[in-house]
Amino acid sequence: MNEDQIRGAANTIGGRVQRAAGALGGDHGLEAEGAIRETAGRVQAKAGEAVDTARDVIAHRPLGAILSGFGVGILVGMLLARRD
């Protein structure tokens, strides 16, 4: 578990609490902020999972990772060259 996953989980929980507090107090602004914070926390946690997965793939298959990166670089270069 990396730092993004931990912070994402904390933001998700904090957002749930904030959303519940807003709902109980009738504060729709606080409730909306909580929902946004919860969603942002989920996204951050998923990004952390993606980083961990990428690290595992790179560690176990370095040649495949290098070739994939090369292929993506070629594709981006071709797409940018078409803009002219």
N, CA, C and O atoms as a GROMACS GRO file, in nm:
protein
  336
    1MET      N    1   0.086  -0.118   0.000
    1MET     CA    2   0.000   0.000   0.000
    1MET      C    3   0.090   0.123   0.000
    1MET      O    4   0.180   0.136   0.083
    2ASN      N    5   0.065   0.214  -0.095
    2ASN     CA    6   0.148   0.333  -0.103
    2ASN      C    7   0.076   0.454  -0.042
    2ASN      O    8  -0.037   0.444   0.005
    3GLU      N    9   0.144   0.568  -0.046
    3GLU     CA   10   0.093   0.688   0.018
    3GLU      C   11  -0.039   0.736  -0.044
    3GLU      O   12  -0.128   0.782   0.027
    4ASP      N   13  -0.051   0.725  -0.176
    4ASP     CA   14  -0.175   0.767  -0.241
    4ASP      C   15  -0.294   0.682  -0.196
    4ASP      O   16  -0.404   0.734  -0.177
    5GLN      N   17  -0.272   0.554  -0.180
    5GLN     CA   18  -0.380   0.467  -0.135
    5GLN      C   19  -0.423   0.503   0.007
    5GLN      O   20  -0.542   0.503   0.039
    6ILE      N   21  -0.326   0.532   0.093
    6ILE     CA   22  -0.357   0.567   0.232
    6ILE      C   23  -0.431   0.700   0.239
    6ILE      O   24  -0.533   0.712   0.307
    7ARG      N   25  -0.379   0.799   0.168
    7ARG     CA   26  -0.446   0.930   0.168
    7ARG      C   27  -0.584   0.922   0.103
    7ARG      O   28  -0.679   0.986   0.148
    8GLY      N   29  -0.595   0.842  -0.002
    8GLY     CA   30  -0.725   0.825  -0.067
    8GLY      C   31  -0.828   0.763   0.026
    8GLY      O   32  -0.943   0.806   0.030
    9ALA      N   33  -0.785   0.662   0.100
    9ALA     CA   34  -0.876   0.598   0.196
    9ALA      C   35  -0.916   0.696   0.305
    9ALA      O   36  -1.032   0.699   0.346
   10ALA      N   37  -0.821   0.776   0.352
   10ALA     CA   38  -0.851   0.876   0.455
   10ALA      C   39  -0.949   0.980   0.402
   10ALA      O   40  -1.042   1.019   0.473
   11ASN      N   41  -0.928   1.026   0.279
   11ASN     CA   42  -1.020   1.124   0.220
   11ASN      C   43  -1.158   1.065   0.196
   11ASN      O   44  -1.259   1.134   0.211
   12THR      N   45  -1.163   0.938   0.160
   12THR     CA   46  -1.292   0.873   0.139
   12THR      C   47  -1.371   0.868   0.270
   12THR      O   48  -1.489   0.900   0.273
   13ILE      N   49  -1.304   0.827   0.375
   13ILE     CA   50  -1.370   0.819   0.506
   13ILE      C   51  -1.408   0.958   0.555
   13ILE      O   52  -1.519   0.979   0.605
   14GLY      N   53  -1.316   1.054   0.540
   14GLY     CA   54  -1.346   1.192   0.582
   14GLY      C   55  -1.463   1.249   0.504
   14GLY      O   56  -1.546   1.320   0.560
   15GLY      N   57  -1.469   1.218   0.376
   15GLY     CA   58  -1.580   1.266   0.294
   15GLY      C   59  -1.713   1.206   0.337
   15GLY      O   60  -1.816   1.274   0.338
   16ARG      N   61  -1.710   1.079   0.372
   16ARG     CA   62  -1.834   1.014   0.420
   16ARG      C   63  -1.884   1.079   0.548
   16ARG      O   64  -2.003   1.105   0.564
   17VAL      N   65  -1.790   1.105   0.639
   17VAL     CA   66  -1.826   1.168   0.766
   17VAL      C   67  -1.879   1.309   0.740
   17VAL      O   68  -1.981   1.349   0.798
   18GLN      N   69  -1.810   1.384   0.654
   18GLN     CA   70  -1.852   1.520   0.622
   18GLN      C   71  -1.990   1.521   0.555
   18GLN      O   72  -2.074   1.605   0.586
   19ARG      N   73  -2.012   1.428   0.465
   19ARG     CA   74  -2.141   1.418   0.397
   19ARG      C   75  -2.252   1.385   0.497
   19ARG      O   76  -2.360   1.443   0.492
   20ALA      N   77  -2.225   1.292   0.588
   20ALA     CA   78  -2.324   1.254   0.688
   20ALA      C   79  -2.354   1.370   0.783
   20ALA      O   80  -2.469   1.392   0.820
   21ALA      N   81  -2.250   1.444   0.821
   21ALA     CA   82  -2.269   1.559   0.909
   21ALA      C   83  -2.354   1.665   0.840
   21ALA      O   84  -2.440   1.727   0.902
   22GLY      N   85  -2.329   1.686   0.712
   22GLY     CA   86  -2.410   1.782   0.637
   22GLY      C   87  -2.554   1.738   0.625
   22GLY      O   88  -2.646   1.820   0.633
   23ALA      N   89  -2.574   1.609   0.605
   23ALA     CA   90  -2.710   1.557   0.593
   23ALA      C   91  -2.785   1.570   0.726
   23ALA      O   92  -2.902   1.606   0.729
   24LEU      N   93  -2.717   1.540   0.836
   24LEU     CA   94  -2.781   1.550   0.967
   24LEU      C   95  -2.811   1.694   1.004
   24LEU      O   96  -2.915   1.723   1.064
   25GLY      N   97  -2.721   1.784   0.968
   25GLY     CA   98  -2.741   1.924   1.003
   25GLY      C   99  -2.821   2.002   0.901
   25GLY      O  100  -2.850   2.120   0.922
   26GLY      N  101  -2.856   1.940   0.792
   26GLY     CA  102  -2.932   2.009   0.689
   26GLY      C  103  -2.849   2.106   0.607
   26GLY      O  104  -2.904   2.192   0.538
   27ASP      N  105  -2.718   2.093   0.613
   27ASP     CA  106  -2.627   2.182   0.539
   27ASP      C  107  -2.593   2.115   0.406
   27ASP      O  108  -2.506   2.028   0.400
   28HIS      N  109  -2.660   2.157   0.300
   28HIS     CA  110  -2.642   2.094   0.170
   28HIS      C  111  -2.504   2.122   0.112
   28HIS      O  112  -2.449   2.040   0.039
   29GLY      N  113  -2.447   2.239   0.145
   29GLY     CA  114  -2.311   2.272   0.098
   29GLY      C  115  -2.209   2.177   0.158
   29GLY      O  116  -2.121   2.128   0.088
   30LEU      N  117  -2.219   2.152   0.288
   30LEU     CA  118  -2.127   2.060   0.356
   30LEU      C  119  -2.146   1.918   0.304
   30LEU      O  120  -2.049   1.843   0.288
   31GLU      N  121  -2.269   1.882   0.279
   31GLU     CA  122  -2.299   1.750   0.226
   31GLU      C  123  -2.237   1.733   0.086
   31GLU      O  124  -2.182   1.627   0.056
   32ALA      N  125  -2.247   1.835   0.003
   32ALA     CA  126  -2.189   1.829  -0.132
   32ALA      C  127  -2.037   1.824  -0.125
   32ALA      O  128  -1.974   1.748  -0.199
   33GLU      N  129  -1.978   1.904  -0.036
   33GLU     CA  130  -1.832   1.900  -0.019
   33GLU      C  131  -1.786   1.761   0.024
   33GLU      O  132  -1.683   1.711  -0.022
   34GLY      N  133  -1.863   1.700   0.112
   34GLY     CA  134  -1.830   1.564   0.157
   34GLY      C  135  -1.837   1.463   0.044
   34GLY      O  136  -1.752   1.374   0.034
   35ALA      N  137  -1.938   1.477  -0.041
   35ALA     CA  138  -1.951   1.386  -0.155
   35ALA      C  139  -1.834   1.403  -0.251
   35ALA      O  140  -1.781   1.305  -0.304
   36ILE      N  141  -1.794   1.528  -0.275
   36ILE     CA  142  -1.681   1.555  -0.363
   36ILE      C  143  -1.552   1.499  -0.302
   36ILE      O  144  -1.472   1.437  -0.372
   37ARG      N  145  -1.534   1.521  -0.174
   37ARG     CA  146  -1.414   1.471  -0.106
   37ARG      C  147  -1.409   1.318  -0.108
   37ARG      O  148  -1.302   1.259  -0.127
   38GLU      N  149  -1.523   1.255  -0.089
   38GLU     CA  150  -1.529   1.109  -0.092
   38GLU      C  151  -1.492   1.056  -0.231
   38GLU      O  152  -1.415   0.961  -0.243
   39THR      N  153  -1.547   1.119  -0.333
   39THR     CA  154  -1.516   1.077  -0.470
   39THR      C  155  -1.370   1.099  -0.503
   39THR      O  156  -1.306   1.013  -0.564
   40ALA      N  157  -1.316   1.214  -0.462
   40ALA     CA  158  -1.174   1.242  -0.485
   40ALA      C  159  -1.086   1.140  -0.413
   40ALA      O  160  -0.983   1.099  -0.465
   41GLY      N  161  -1.126   1.100  -0.294
   41GLY     CA  162  -1.052   0.999  -0.220
   41GLY      C  163  -1.051   0.864  -0.291
   41GLY      O  164  -0.950   0.795  -0.294
   42ARG      N  165  -1.165   0.828  -0.348
   42ARG     CA  166  -1.173   0.702  -0.423
   42ARG      C  167  -1.083   0.706  -0.546
   42ARG      O  168  -1.015   0.608  -0.577
   43VAL      N  169  -1.084   0.820  -0.615
   43VAL     CA  170  -0.999   0.834  -0.734
   43VAL      C  171  -0.851   0.826  -0.694
   43VAL      O  172  -0.772   0.760  -0.762
   44GLN      N  173  -0.815   0.893  -0.586
   44GLN     CA  174  -0.677   0.892  -0.540
   44GLN      C  175  -0.634   0.751  -0.500
   44GLN      O  176  -0.522   0.709  -0.530
   45ALA      N  177  -0.720   0.678  -0.434
   45ALA     CA  178  -0.688   0.540  -0.395
   45ALA      C  179  -0.669   0.452  -0.518
   45ALA      O  180  -0.577   0.369  -0.522
   46LYS      N  181  -0.755   0.469  -0.619
   46LYS     CA  182  -0.741   0.391  -0.743
   46LYS      C  183  -0.613   0.426  -0.816
   46LYS      O  184  -0.549   0.339  -0.874
   47ALA      N  185  -0.575   0.553  -0.814
   47ALA     CA  186  -0.449   0.595  -0.876
   47ALA      C  187  -0.331   0.528  -0.805
   47ALA      O  188  -0.235   0.486  -0.869
   48GLY      N  189  -0.339   0.519  -0.674
   48GLY     CA  190  -0.235   0.450  -0.598
   48GLY      C  191  -0.226   0.303  -0.633
   48GLY      O  192  -0.117   0.247  -0.641
   49GLU      N  193  -0.342   0.240  -0.655
   49GLU     CA  194  -0.343   0.100  -0.696
   49GLU      C  195  -0.280   0.084  -0.835
   49GLU      O  196  -0.208  -0.012  -0.860
   50ALA      N  197  -0.308   0.179  -0.923
   50ALA     CA  198  -0.251   0.173  -1.059
   50ALA      C  199  -0.099   0.186  -1.053
   50ALA      O  200  -0.028   0.119  -1.127
   51VAL      N  201  -0.050   0.272  -0.966
   51VAL     CA  202   0.095   0.288  -0.951
   51VAL      C  203   0.157   0.159  -0.899
   51VAL      O  204   0.262   0.116  -0.949
   52ASP      N  205   0.095   0.098  -0.801
   52ASP     CA  206   0.145  -0.030  -0.749
   52ASP      C  207   0.147  -0.138  -0.857
   52ASP      O  208   0.243  -0.214  -0.868
   53THR      N  209   0.040  -0.144  -0.935
   53THR     CA  210   0.033  -0.243  -1.043
   53THR      C  211   0.142  -0.218  -1.146
   53THR      O  212   0.207  -0.312  -1.191
   54ALA      N  213   0.162  -0.092  -1.182
   54ALA     CA  214   0.267  -0.059  -1.279
   54ALA      C  215   0.405  -0.097  -1.225
   54ALA      O  216   0.488  -0.150  -1.299
   55ARG      N  217   0.428  -0.071  -1.098
   55ARG     CA  218   0.557  -0.108  -1.037
   55ARG      C  219   0.579  -0.260  -1.040
   55ARG      O  220   0.689  -0.307  -1.069
   56ASP      N  221   0.473  -0.334  -1.011
   56ASP     CA  222   0.484  -0.480  -1.014
   56ASP      C  223   0.514  -0.531  -1.154
   56ASP      O  224   0.598  -0.619  -1.173
   57VAL      N  225   0.446  -0.475  -1.253
   57VAL     CA  226   0.468  -0.518  -1.392
   57VAL      C  227   0.611  -0.484  -1.434
   57VAL      O  228   0.678  -0.567  -1.496
   58ILE      N  229   0.656  -0.366  -1.401
   58ILE     CA  230   0.792  -0.324  -1.438
   58ILE      C  231   0.895  -0.412  -1.368
   58ILE      O  232   0.997  -0.447  -1.428
   59ALA      N  233   0.870  -0.446  -1.244
   59ALA     CA  234   0.966  -0.528  -1.169
   59ALA      C  235   0.973  -0.671  -1.223
   59ALA      O  236   1.080  -0.731  -1.227
   60HIS      N  237   0.859  -0.725  -1.266
   60HIS     CA  238   0.856  -0.863  -1.311
   60HIS      C  239   0.879  -0.880  -1.461
   60HIS      O  240   0.921  -0.986  -1.506
   61ARG      N  241   0.851  -0.776  -1.538
   61ARG     CA  242   0.867  -0.783  -1.684
   61ARG      C  243   0.927  -0.653  -1.737
   61ARG      O  244   0.858  -0.576  -1.804
   62PRO      N  245   1.053  -0.629  -1.708
   62PRO     CA  246   1.112  -0.501  -1.748
   62PRO      C  247   1.117  -0.482  -1.900
   62PRO      O  248   1.095  -0.371  -1.948
   63LEU      N  249   1.145  -0.587  -1.975
   63LEU     CA  250   1.151  -0.572  -2.120
   63LEU      C  251   1.014  -0.536  -2.178
   63LEU      O  252   1.004  -0.450  -2.265
   64GLY      N  253   0.911  -0.601  -2.130
   64GLY     CA  254   0.775  -0.569  -2.175
   64GLY      C  255   0.738  -0.426  -2.141
   64GLY      O  256   0.672  -0.359  -2.221
   65ALA      N  257   0.779  -0.379  -2.024
   65ALA     CA  258   0.750  -0.241  -1.985
   65ALA      C  259   0.822  -0.143  -2.075
   65ALA      O  260   0.766  -0.041  -2.115
   66ILE      N  261   0.947  -0.173  -2.107
   66ILE     CA  262   1.024  -0.085  -2.195
   66ILE      C  263   0.961  -0.081  -2.335
   66ILE      O  264   0.946   0.027  -2.393
   67LEU      N  265   0.925  -0.196  -2.387
   67LEU     CA  266   0.864  -0.201  -2.519
   67LEU      C  267   0.728  -0.132  -2.522
   67LEU      O  268   0.694  -0.066  -2.620
   68SER      N  269   0.651  -0.147  -2.416
   68SER     CA  270   0.522  -0.079  -2.408
   68SER      C  271   0.541   0.072  -2.405
   68SER      O  272   0.469   0.146  -2.473
   69GLY      N  273   0.636   0.118  -2.327
   69GLY     CA  274   0.665   0.260  -2.321
   69GLY      C  275   0.711   0.314  -2.455
   69GLY      O  276   0.673   0.424  -2.496
   70PHE      N  277   0.792   0.236  -2.524
   70PHE     CA  278   0.839   0.275  -2.656
   70PHE      C  279   0.720   0.286  -2.753
   70PHE      O  280   0.710   0.381  -2.829
   71GLY      N  281   0.632   0.188  -2.748
   71GLY     CA  282   0.514   0.189  -2.835
   71GLY      C  283   0.423   0.308  -2.808
   71GLY      O  284   0.373   0.371  -2.901
   72VAL      N  285   0.402   0.339  -2.681
   72VAL     CA  286   0.320   0.455  -2.646
   72VAL      C  287   0.387   0.583  -2.694
   72VAL      O  288   0.319   0.673  -2.744
   73GLY      N  289   0.517   0.591  -2.680
   73GLY     CA  290   0.590   0.709  -2.728
   73GLY      C  291   0.576   0.728  -2.878
   73GLY      O  292   0.557   0.839  -2.926
   74ILE      N  293   0.586   0.619  -2.952
   74ILE     CA  294   0.569   0.625  -3.098
   74ILE      C  295   0.427   0.672  -3.132
   74ILE      O  296   0.408   0.757  -3.219
   75LEU      N  297   0.329   0.615  -3.065
   75LEU     CA  298   0.189   0.652  -3.091
   75LEU      C  299   0.164   0.799  -3.062
   75LEU      O  300   0.101   0.868  -3.142
   76VAL      N  301   0.213   0.848  -2.949
   76VAL     CA  302   0.195   0.989  -2.915
   76VAL      C  303   0.265   1.077  -3.018
   76VAL      O  304   0.211   1.179  -3.060
   77GLY      N  305   0.385   1.037  -3.057
   77GLY     CA  306   0.456   1.113  -3.159
   77GLY      C  307   0.380   1.120  -3.290
   77GLY      O  308   0.374   1.226  -3.353
   78MET      N  309   0.323   1.010  -3.332
   78MET     CA  310   0.245   1.007  -3.456
   78MET      C  311   0.120   1.095  -3.446
   78MET      O  312   0.085   1.166  -3.540
   79LEU      N  313   0.054   1.090  -3.330
   79LEU     CA  314  -0.065   1.172  -3.311
   79LEU      C  315  -0.032   1.321  -3.311
   79LEU      O  316  -0.107   1.401  -3.366
   80LEU      N  317   0.078   1.357  -3.250
   80LEU     CA  318   0.118   1.498  -3.244
   80LEU      C  319   0.166   1.545  -3.381
   80LEU      O  320   0.147   1.662  -3.415
   81ALA      N  321   0.226   1.459  -3.458
   81ALA     CA  322   0.275   1.496  -3.591
   81ALA      C  323   0.158   1.524  -3.685
   81ALA      O  324   0.173   1.603  -3.778
   82ARG      N  325   0.047   1.462  -3.665
   82ARG     CA  326  -0.071   1.480  -3.751
   82ARG      C  327  -0.138   1.615  -3.729
   82ARG      O  328  -0.215   1.660  -3.814
   83ARG      N  329  -0.110   1.681  -3.618
   83ARG     CA  330  -0.173   1.809  -3.586
   83ARG      C  331  -0.128   1.919  -3.680
   83ARG      O  332  -0.200   2.017  -3.698
   84ASP      N  333  -0.013   1.907  -3.741
   84ASP     CA  334   0.042   2.015  -3.826
   84ASP      C  335  -0.031   2.028  -3.952
   84ASP      O  336   0.003   2.114  -4.034
   0.00000   0.00000   0.00000
